[in-house]
Amino acid sequence: MQAKLYYYIPLGLVDVEANFLVVKAYQYTSMTSVMLLDCWTIPCVMVLTWIFLKTKYRFRKIIGVIVCVAGLVIVIFSDVHAGDRAGGSNPRKGDAIVIAGATLYAFSNVSEEFLVKNADRVELMAMLGLFGAIISAIQISIVERNELKAIQWSAGQALPFIGFSVAMFLFYSLVPILLKISGSTMLNLSLLTSDMWSVVIRIFAYHEKVDWLYFVAFGAVTIGLVIYSGGDKDQDQQRAEVADEDAERSKCFDEEAVSRSYNRGTVAGSSRTGESSKHAIAATG
């Protein structure tokens, strides 16, 4: 193993609790509140990557993050404008749970980014799945044992669980790839589009009408993602140009060193030839 085994145990615990808290929050507060407060993950990820991974963010990337968050805020206003906002049984408790879960999401994403870039991706997925399953089984047997017994199992009840499991399997299989390519900040910004895809499902699957602000929000999130990731190509091109310049300089230095050594050898050979001539003349005399 490229990473220590005890690194994956707290990572699995943090990831399980983050998912548990965010899903649990829907029981106490509204969907729009969860959507809004879940954005707390993005500034947390940026701060954590800046502190621990020494990631530097340009002003352009910060602007992209602001535009993406503004797009999600437009979604919230759209829900309020359309009258879709529903209150929860205990909004304050639900909001606190969402903030806690979003903070744990940030720690989990940054830790996964570190392990993906410094260890093995397959090892991360295997260990995270293993310890996550063990921790989830222990927690559900203690905390939600009564809720699990109360479920009346049928085909209609089982299919949503199966669909959710397949979706989470695909999600956790593809997340390490995105973390290695773009980082945890880009991952969380891309996840903002999940709210937009829910709008598409509402339109075409459930034939529901949505407010026009949703489309404005979708455009804002898309533009923010383009702004955030647009500077990477220029930065990579600049790094390539700097690398080419360094290669040219090293090549010139090598050629100069070879020419100097050649000239020294020629001068030394000429002096040795002159000395030999003097010795031969002296011997003849």
Summary of the structure (lengths in Angstrom):
residues: 285
radius of gyration: 30.5
end to end distance: 81.1
largest distance: 122.0
contacts: 821
relative contact order: 0.13
helix: 85%
strand: 0%
